[in-house]
């Protein structure tokens, strides 16, 4: 919505702005068509990206906690792995 509010309608530019925001390359957004030379538009886009990240981050955290709980529960039914513990090295790194 921040792009539309700032009259950036080009789908390629919007996609590029979203990718730059996701990669934390916010200074590069200043070079995108429709933003160049306009500090106000750039600030609005950066703030919108920060707000989107802040809204999405708790869900990533909750999902990671859920996966951790499932991993612990699954490990309880694993059993004895002592037979597989030997001197064998699966991958040799040089």
C-alpha positions as CSV (number, residue, x, y, z in Angstrom):
1,X,0.0,0.0,0.0
2,X,2.9,2.4,0.7
3,X,3.9,2.2,-3.0
4,X,0.4,2.8,-4.2
5,X,0.0,5.7,-1.7
6,X,3.2,7.2,-3.2
7,X,2.1,6.7,-6.8
8,X,4.4,3.9,-7.6
9,X,2.3,1.6,-9.8
10,X,4.9,-0.2,-11.8
11,X,4.8,-3.9,-10.7
12,X,8.5,-4.4,-11.5
13,X,9.4,-1.4,-9.3
14,X,7.1,-2.6,-6.5
15,X,8.6,-6.1,-6.6
16,X,12.1,-4.6,-6.6
17,X,11.3,-2.4,-3.6
18,X,9.9,-5.4,-1.7
19,X,13.0,-7.5,-2.5
20,X,15.3,-4.7,-1.4
21,X,13.3,-4.3,1.8
22,X,13.5,-8.0,2.6
23,X,17.2,-8.0,2.0
24,X,17.7,-5.0,4.3
25,X,19.1,-3.0,1.4
26,X,17.0,0.1,2.2
27,X,19.6,2.6,0.8
28,X,19.3,0.9,-2.6
29,X,15.5,1.8,-2.7
30,X,16.6,5.4,-3.3
31,X,17.7,4.3,-6.8
32,X,14.4,2.7,-7.8
33,X,12.2,4.4,-10.5
34,X,9.5,6.5,-8.7
35,X,11.6,7.0,-5.6
36,X,14.8,8.6,-6.9
37,X,15.4,12.0,-5.4
38,X,12.4,11.9,-3.1
39,X,13.4,11.4,0.5
40,X,9.8,11.6,1.8
41,X,8.8,8.6,-0.4
42,X,11.9,6.7,0.5
43,X,11.2,7.2,4.3
44,X,7.5,6.1,3.8
45,X,8.6,2.9,2.1
46,X,11.2,2.1,4.7
47,X,8.7,2.7,7.5
48,X,6.2,0.5,5.7
49,X,8.8,-2.3,5.4
50,X,9.7,-2.1,9.1
51,X,6.0,-2.2,10.1
52,X,5.4,-5.3,7.8
53,X,8.5,-7.0,9.4
54,X,7.2,-6.2,12.9
55,X,3.8,-7.7,12.0
56,X,5.2,-10.9,10.5
57,X,8.0,-11.6,13.0
58,X,5.9,-12.9,15.9
59,X,4.4,-15.6,13.6
60,X,7.9,-16.8,12.6
61,X,8.8,-17.0,16.2
62,X,5.7,-18.9,17.2
63,X,6.2,-21.4,14.3
64,X,9.8,-22.0,15.3
65,X,8.7,-22.7,18.9
66,X,6.1,-25.2,17.6
67,X,8.8,-27.0,15.5
68,X,11.0,-27.1,18.6
69,X,8.3,-28.7,20.7
70,X,7.6,-31.2,18.0
71,X,11.3,-32.0,17.7
72,X,11.6,-32.6,21.4
73,X,8.5,-34.9,21.5
74,X,9.8,-36.8,18.5
75,X,13.2,-37.3,20.1
76,X,11.5,-38.9,23.1
77,X,10.4,-41.9,20.9
78,X,13.8,-42.2,19.2
79,X,15.2,-45.0,21.3
80,X,18.8,-46.1,21.7
81,X,21.1,-44.9,18.9
82,X,24.3,-46.4,20.5
83,X,24.7,-48.9,17.7
84,X,25.2,-46.1,15.3
85,X,27.8,-44.3,17.3
86,X,31.2,-45.4,16.0
87,X,34.3,-43.9,14.4
88,X,32.7,-43.6,11.0
89,X,32.8,-40.2,9.5
90,X,30.0,-39.5,7.0
91,X,31.6,-36.4,5.4
92,X,35.2,-35.5,5.4
93,X,35.9,-31.8,5.1
94,X,39.2,-30.5,3.9
